[in-house]
C-alpha cells in the first residue's frame, strides 16, 4: 500500500522505540494539594514534595503531589505547561446540604483569590484571578422547605465549569531543576468579606476538603 503522510508520521514516531537513546515525549500532569486551616490563608503549591510534612501529622503521598523534589522537575526532565486547573476534593459526606455549602465555600475562596505561576528569578509567568476557573455566575443554592423546615440542596454538582484555564498558544516552559511554584493569594479589601472567607476556610477544614492545583502539558524525559 502507499504510505500516506499520516502513516509516515506514525512510523517516525515509532522509531524511538520503548528504550531508545533519545528523549521520551509524554502528555503529563503535575499536581499539588492544599488544605485549609481556620482562616483563609495564602498557599504556595509545589513548594514541598512527596514525604514532606502535610496535614496534621501526615506526610504528602502521591495522592497529594507527584513531585518528589520540592518545587523542581528531576534532572533530565522538561515540562511545557499548556493548561492550569483547580479542583475541590474530598467532601467526604453524603449530606446534600453540607455538600452545597462546601461547594459555595470553595466558590467564595476562588472568587477572592489571585493565582500566579512563578519560575525562580522571575516575578511571574502567569497571573490570573481565581474567578476564571469558575462560571461567570457561580452559586450553590439551598433552601428551606416543608413543615419541618428541612434544608434541601439544589444545583449541587452543576456550578463548577471545567476548572481548567488554557494557555492557548503561549505555553510556559519549565526547565530541568528550575524551581517553580503556583502561589494562591486569598484576600479582600472588605473586612466583612474576609470574615466570610475565614468561615469558608474553617468549614472546608472541618470537613477535610482540600483544593488541588494541576499543571498539564508535555513532558520530555531523558533516557
N, C-alpha and C positions, 0 to 999 in steps of 0.2 A: 504494500500500500504506500501511497505517497505520504511523506512527512509533512504535516501541517505545521504552521508556526507555533500553535499551542503544544503539539507533540514535541517539537524540538525544544521548547521552553521546559517542558517537564523532564526531558532527558537531561538537559543541562543541570536542572535542579538535583537530579538523582546522582550526578557524577561524584558529588562529595561523599556519598555513602554514609553509613552509620558511624564509621570510625575514621573518616578522612582527616587529613592533616590541616585542612582549612577550618575556619570558624563555623560553628552552628549558628543558624539564624532561626529564632523561635518567636511566636507570639507569646506574650508573657504579661503577668501582673505582679506587682509588689504591693503589699498591703501592711497596714499597721492599725491598731485599735486603741481607742482611749476609753477610759471610764470617767465617771463624774463623782465629785465629792458633794459636799453640802452647799457649795457655792459654784457659780458658773465661771470657772477659771479658764485661762488660755491653755493651749496644749501644743506641743511640738511632736508631730508624727515622725516616725522613722529615726528618732533620736536614740532608741535602745533596741537591741536585737534579741533574738531568742536566748532564753536563760537568764535574762536580766529581771530584776525585781519589778513586779507589776501590781495588780490589785490585791489589797490586804497583804497576806503573807505568800501570795502565789508568785510564780515566775512566768514570763512570757513563753508560750509554746508556738508551734507552727500555726495554730488556730488564730493567734493574736497578730503575728507578723511572720513573714517568710524571709526576713533579713537576719543573718547571723552576726554580721559585723555591723555595729551600731552606726546607722546613717551612711553606709558605704556599700557599693557593689564589690564583690570579690575581685581579686586580681584576674585580669583576662576577660572581664565582662563589661559590656557597654549597654546602655539602655536608652532607646529613643521613645520618649513619653508622648503618646498621641491622645490620651484621654485621662481625665481625672474624675473620680467618683466618690460619693459618700453614701453610707447606708446605716440605718438604725438596726441594731442586732439585739437579740436576746430578751424579748419582752417577758418570756418565762411564765405566762399565765394564760388562762382561757377566759378571763373576765373581760367581756367586750367593752364595758365602760372604762375599765382601767387601761385597756389597750388603747382606746381612743384618747384618753388623757395623756398617755406616754407618747403617742404619735404627735399630739399637739405640743408637748414639752420639747420634742425634737425639732418641730417646725419653728417654735419660738426661738430656740437657740440658733438654728441655721439662719433665721431671718435677721439676727443681730450679730452675725459673725463676718469676719473678713478672713479669707484664705489666701496664703502666699506660699508658692513653691520657691524655695531658696536653694541656691548652689553656693558652696563655700567661696567667699571672696566677692560675691555679687549681692546687690541689695535684694533683688528678687527677679525671678524669671517669669512668674505668673502671679498676678494679683487680681482677685475677683471677690465678689460678695457671695456669702453663703446662700443667699436667696436664689442664686442662679441654679442651684441644684434642686429647686422646688418649682412647682407650677406657679403661674403668675398670681393665682389666688389659691392659697392653701389653708385649710382649716379642717379639724377633725370635730365633727358635731356629736353632741349627745343631748338628750332632753328627758325631762320627767314626764311620766305618763301613768294613768291608772290611779285607782283609789289608794294604792299603797305607795304612790309616789316613787316608783322604781325607775331609776335612770336607764334608758335604753340607748345603746350606742348605734350610730349610723355612719355610713361613709368610711368605715374602718378599712384601710387597705387600698382605697382609690384616691388618696390625697397626695401621694408621692409620685413624681414623674420618674423617669428612668434613673435619676440620681447621678447621671453622667454629664460631663461637660467636655465637648470635643475641642481639641486644639487645632483642628482643621489642617491647614497647610503650613502651620508654624509649630511643629513639634519641638519638644525640649530635649536636648541631648545630655545624658548623664554619663560621664566617663568613668572608667575603672578607678576605684579607690578615691574618688572625689566625694567629699561629704555633701549630703543634700538633706533637706527636710521639708515638711509641709507644716506651716505654722497656722494654727487656728486661734484667732483673737476674738473673744466674746465680750462685748461691752455695749453700753448705750449711754448717750448724753443725758438721758432722763432717769432720775433716781428711782421712780416707781417701776420703770421697765426693768432696771437692774434687780429690783426686789423680786419681780416676777421671774426673771432669768435664774436667780438663785433658787427659787422654789422649783423651777423646772429641773434644774440640775439635781437638786436633792431628791426629787421624785424618781428620776432616772437611776440615781444611785440606790435608792431604797428597793427598786425592782430589778437591780442587776442588769440594766440596759446599757449597752455600750454603742459607740459610733466607730465605724471603720472607714478609713481613707484608703482608696485604691488608685494606683497609677497603672495604666495599661498601655502597652506599646510593643515594640520589637526589641528583643534582647539578642546580643551576639555573645557567644561563649567560645573562648579559645579551647582547642582540644589538646 
